Amino acid sequence: MPTLTRSVEILIIASIQTVFDSISDLTRHPEWSGGNLIIEAVSPGPIAAGKEYQSHGDVGKVQKGRANKVKVTEYAPPNRFAFVSSDPDFGEVTHLFTLAQAGSSVRLRRQMTLTLNPLLAFGFTFITYPLLGKPSLQKDLAALKAKLEA
């Protein structure tokens, strides 16, 4: 089965630690992520690899309150943060955020990786991601940028 990786990036004028804190606290993702999204910690303690969450969000206009189990897989302040979400249709989707200082800005890159059967991979590659996925991810990062630069 094909493994697909897609990414978007943006420059944000803020400290690298401020950007990292905003993306590594999954409970804050609804502040800048599109759609109706709720993320709650289900395991106690500070953010670290292994910490688990439950998310509920909308998928386009067709699915409301879709549940996902989420687990932090990498926590390396202030440059790398990753989590995997277990999606009912797409399986495990890995989200990797990398941050790098770029002058007075921070270059934030969000990468998603998922494995799909060939038919779904074709649809995702040529329809879902270009028409819905990429614009949604770009909009989310633009909202994060606006929030942090305000």
C-alpha positions in Angstrom: 0.0 0.0 0.0 1.3 3.5 -0.9 2.6 5.7 1.9 1.8 9.4 1.1 3.6 12.4 2.6 2.3 15.9 2.2 3.6 19.1 3.8 2.9 22.8 4.0 5.1 25.5 5.6 4.9 29.1 6.7 7.1 31.9 8.2 5.9 33.3 11.5 7.3 36.3 13.2 7.5 35.1 16.8 10.0 33.4 19.0 10.7 29.7 18.2 9.6 28.8 21.7 6.2 30.6 21.4 5.5 28.8 18.1 6.6 25.5 19.6 4.4 26.0 22.7 1.4 26.7 20.4 1.7 23.6 18.3 2.9 21.1 21.0 -0.1 21.8 23.2 -2.7 19.8 21.4 -5.5 21.2 23.5 -4.7 24.6 21.9 -5.0 23.4 18.3 -8.7 24.4 18.2 -7.6 28.0 18.6 -6.1 28.0 15.1 -7.2 24.8 13.4 -10.2 24.9 11.1 -13.6 23.2 11.8 -15.2 22.3 15.0 -12.4 20.7 16.9 -12.1 19.6 20.6 -9.0 17.9 21.9 -8.8 16.6 25.5 -5.9 14.9 27.3 -6.8 11.4 28.4 -3.5 10.7 30.2 -2.2 12.8 33.0 1.1 14.8 33.2 3.0 17.2 31.1 3.3 17.0 27.3 5.8 14.3 26.4 6.1 11.4 24.0 3.4 8.8 24.9 0.9 11.3 26.2 -2.6 10.5 24.8 -5.5 12.6 23.8 -9.0 12.2 22.3 -10.1 14.5 19.5 -13.5 15.2 18.1 -13.8 17.2 14.8 -15.6 17.7 11.6 -14.5 16.2 8.3 -15.7 18.6 5.7 -19.5 19.0 5.7 -20.3 15.3 5.8 -19.0 14.1 9.2 -19.5 16.0 12.4 -17.8 15.2 15.7 -15.6 12.4 14.3 -13.5 10.8 17.0 -9.8 10.1 16.8 -7.3 8.8 19.3 -4.2 10.9 19.4 -0.7 10.1 20.8 2.4 12.3 21.0 5.3 10.4 19.4 8.0 13.0 19.5 8.5 16.0 21.8 11.9 17.8 21.2 11.5 21.5 22.2 11.8 23.8 20.4 12.4 22.1 17.0 10.3 19.0 16.6 6.9 17.8 17.7 4.9 14.8 16.3 1.8 12.9 17.0 -0.2 10.1 15.4 -3.9 10.2 15.1 -5.9 7.0 14.7 -8.6 7.8 12.1 -11.5 5.4 11.5 -11.1 5.7 7.7 -7.5 6.7 7.0 -5.8 4.6 9.7 -2.8 6.1 11.5 -2.0 9.6 10.3 1.4 11.0 11.5 1.7 14.7 11.9 5.2 16.1 12.2 6.0 19.8 12.9 9.5 21.0 12.4 10.6 24.5 13.4 13.7 26.4 12.4 14.9 29.9 13.0 14.9 32.0 9.8 16.3 35.4 10.7 13.7 37.1 12.9 11.1 34.6 11.8 10.4 30.9 12.4 9.9 28.5 9.5 7.2 26.1 10.5 6.7 23.0 8.4 3.8 20.6 9.0 4.1 17.2 7.4 1.4 14.5 7.3 2.1 10.9 6.4 -0.5 8.2 5.9 -0.7 4.8 4.2 -3.7 4.1 2.0 -4.8 1.3 -0.3 -4.1 2.2 -4.0 -7.6 3.3 -4.9 -7.9 5.7 -1.8 -4.3 6.9 -2.4 -5.2 7.9 -6.0 -8.3 9.8 -4.8 -6.3 11.4 -2.0 -3.5 12.4 -4.3 -5.6 13.9 -7.1 -8.8 15.0 -5.5 -9.0 15.1 -1.7 -5.6 16.7 -0.9 -5.4 19.3 -3.7 -9.0 20.4 -3.3 -9.6 20.1 0.5 -6.5 19.0 2.4 -3.8 21.4 1.3 -6.1 24.5 1.4 -7.3 23.5 4.8 -3.7 23.0 6.2 -2.6 26.3 4.6 -5.6 28.1 6.2 -4.8 26.5 9.6 -1.1 27.7 9.5 -2.2 31.2 8.3 -4.6 31.3 11.3 -1.8 30.3 13.7 0.5 32.9 12.1 -2.2 35.6 12.6 -2.7 34.6 16.2 0.9 34.6 17.1 1.8 37.8 15.2 -1.1 39.8 16.7 
